[in-house]
Amino acid sequence: MSNVPDTLRYRESHEWIVPDTESASVGITDHAQHELTDVVFVDLPQIGRKVSAGDQVAVIESVKAASDIYAPVSGEITEVNEALNSEPALINTDPYGRGWLFKIKPNHQTEVAALMSPEAYKSHIG
């Protein structure tokens, strides 16, 4: 059973975001990292890039496949997790902690609130 923290909001494409923060951390879920298996490379977005919800913003490559990562909300990328350049496996070992991907300053908190609740995401992944 995948770990789904109760404090986050989720996209159907398996990204999570920390709600109600000015610069919100974003990553992929425990379920997604299990599906990908061993992560070997991460292509992170540019700091300062303005994105719309659903834009492809990063790529995670595993031994199995490459997966696009989408912006959960519209906003500006404020920070990226540089540690992933040398340790991409942090996504596998700590997807909700040290394995975060980037931070985004949401344009509208209403977009964050409109994402899936933990309960809805658990139902989505079965």
BELBEL-V92784 format. One record per pair of residues at least 6 apart in sequence whose C-alpha atoms are under 7 Angstrom apart, sorted by sequence separation. I is the first residue (numbers start at 0). J is the second residue. D is the distance in Angstrom with one decimal. If there is no record, write none. Layout:
i=(I | I)
j=(J | J)
d=(D | D)
This chain:
i=(9 | 17 | 59 | 60 | 83 | 8 | 9 | 16 | 17 | 58 | 59 | 7 | 8 | 16 | 17 | 58 | 59 | 89 | 90 | 7 | 8 | 16 | 58 | 89 | 7 | 8 | 15 | 16 | 57 | 58 | 7 | 14 | 15 | 57 | 14 | 15 | 44 | 55 | 56 | 57 | 14 | 15 | 44 | 55 | 56 | 13 | 14 | 43 | 55 | 56 | 13 | 42 | 43 | 54 | 55 | 42 | 53 | 54 | 41 | 42 | 53 | 13 | 41 | 52 | 53 | 40 | 41 | 51 | 52 | 80 | 40 | 50 | 52 | 80 | 38 | 39 | 40 | 51 | 52 | 79 | 80 | 38 | 39 | 51 | 79 | 38 | 39 | 50 | 51 | 78 | 79 | 37 | 38 | 50 | 78 | 36 | 37 | 49 | 50 | 77 | 35 | 49 | 76 | 77 | 2 | 36 | 48 | 49 | 76 | 77 | 1 | 35 | 47 | 48 | 75 | 76 | 1 | 35 | 47 | 74 | 75 | 46 | 47 | 74 | 75 | 46 | 74 | 46 | 73 | 74 | 46 | 72 | 73 | 43 | 72 | 72 | 41 | 41 | 41 | 40 | 39 | 38 | 39 | 38 | 37 | 38 | 38 | 37 | 22 | 14 | 32 | 32 | 10 | 29 | 28 | 27 | 26 | 26 | 26 | 25 | 26 | 24 | 25 | 25 | 24 | 25 | 24 | 23 | 24 | 22 | 23 | 22 | 23 | 22 | 21 | 19 | 18 | 10 | 9 | 10 | 8 | 9 | 8 | 9 | 8 | 8 | 7 | 9 | 5 | 4 | 3)
j=(15 | 23 | 65 | 66 | 89 | 15 | 16 | 23 | 24 | 65 | 66 | 15 | 16 | 24 | 25 | 66 | 67 | 97 | 98 | 16 | 17 | 25 | 67 | 98 | 17 | 18 | 25 | 26 | 67 | 68 | 18 | 25 | 26 | 68 | 26 | 27 | 56 | 67 | 68 | 69 | 27 | 28 | 57 | 68 | 69 | 27 | 28 | 57 | 69 | 70 | 28 | 57 | 58 | 69 | 70 | 58 | 69 | 70 | 58 | 59 | 70 | 31 | 59 | 70 | 71 | 59 | 60 | 70 | 71 | 99 | 60 | 70 | 72 | 100 | 59 | 60 | 61 | 72 | 73 | 100 | 101 | 60 | 61 | 73 | 101 | 61 | 62 | 73 | 74 | 101 | 102 | 61 | 62 | 74 | 102 | 61 | 62 | 74 | 75 | 102 | 61 | 75 | 102 | 103 | 29 | 63 | 75 | 76 | 103 | 104 | 29 | 63 | 75 | 76 | 103 | 104 | 30 | 64 | 76 | 103 | 104 | 76 | 77 | 104 | 105 | 77 | 105 | 78 | 105 | 106 | 79 | 105 | 106 | 79 | 110 | 111 | 83 | 84 | 87 | 87 | 87 | 87 | 88 | 88 | 88 | 90 | 91 | 91 | 77 | 71 | 90 | 91 | 71 | 94 | 94 | 94 | 94 | 95 | 99 | 99 | 100 | 99 | 100 | 101 | 101 | 102 | 102 | 102 | 103 | 102 | 103 | 103 | 104 | 104 | 104 | 108 | 111 | 114 | 114 | 115 | 114 | 115 | 115 | 116 | 116 | 117 | 117 | 120 | 117 | 117 | 117)
d=(4.5 | 5.3 | 5.6 | 6.3 | 6.8 | 5.7 | 6.5 | 6.3 | 5.7 | 6.7 | 5.3 | 6.3 | 5.5 | 5.7 | 6.9 | 5.6 | 6.5 | 6.2 | 4.2 | 5.8 | 6.6 | 4.6 | 4.6 | 4.6 | 5.1 | 6.5 | 5.5 | 6.8 | 6.0 | 5.6 | 6.2 | 6.8 | 5.4 | 4.9 | 5.6 | 5.8 | 5.6 | 6.2 | 5.8 | 7.0 | 4.4 | 6.3 | 5.5 | 5.7 | 5.5 | 5.7 | 6.0 | 5.0 | 4.4 | 6.2 | 5.6 | 5.4 | 6.9 | 5.3 | 6.4 | 5.0 | 5.2 | 5.4 | 5.8 | 6.4 | 5.2 | 6.0 | 4.6 | 5.2 | 6.1 | 6.0 | 6.1 | 6.8 | 5.3 | 6.6 | 5.1 | 7.0 | 4.0 | 5.4 | 7.0 | 5.8 | 6.8 | 6.4 | 4.4 | 6.1 | 5.8 | 5.8 | 5.1 | 4.0 | 4.2 | 4.0 | 6.6 | 5.4 | 6.5 | 5.6 | 6.3 | 5.2 | 6.6 | 5.5 | 5.0 | 6.4 | 5.8 | 5.7 | 6.2 | 5.5 | 6.0 | 4.3 | 5.8 | 5.4 | 5.9 | 6.9 | 5.6 | 6.5 | 4.4 | 6.5 | 5.8 | 6.4 | 5.8 | 5.4 | 5.4 | 6.5 | 5.3 | 6.8 | 5.2 | 6.1 | 5.2 | 5.1 | 5.9 | 5.3 | 6.8 | 5.4 | 4.4 | 5.7 | 5.8 | 4.8 | 6.9 | 6.3 | 5.8 | 6.7 | 5.9 | 6.4 | 6.7 | 6.8 | 6.4 | 5.7 | 5.7 | 5.9 | 6.6 | 5.3 | 6.7 | 7.0 | 6.8 | 6.8 | 7.0 | 6.7 | 6.8 | 5.6 | 6.2 | 5.9 | 6.2 | 6.4 | 6.7 | 6.9 | 4.5 | 5.9 | 4.9 | 6.6 | 5.8 | 5.5 | 5.9 | 5.8 | 4.3 | 5.1 | 6.6 | 5.8 | 5.2 | 5.2 | 6.2 | 4.4 | 5.6 | 6.8 | 6.2 | 6.0 | 5.6 | 6.1 | 5.7 | 4.8 | 5.6 | 6.5 | 5.4 | 6.4 | 6.8 | 6.4 | 5.5 | 6.8 | 6.4)
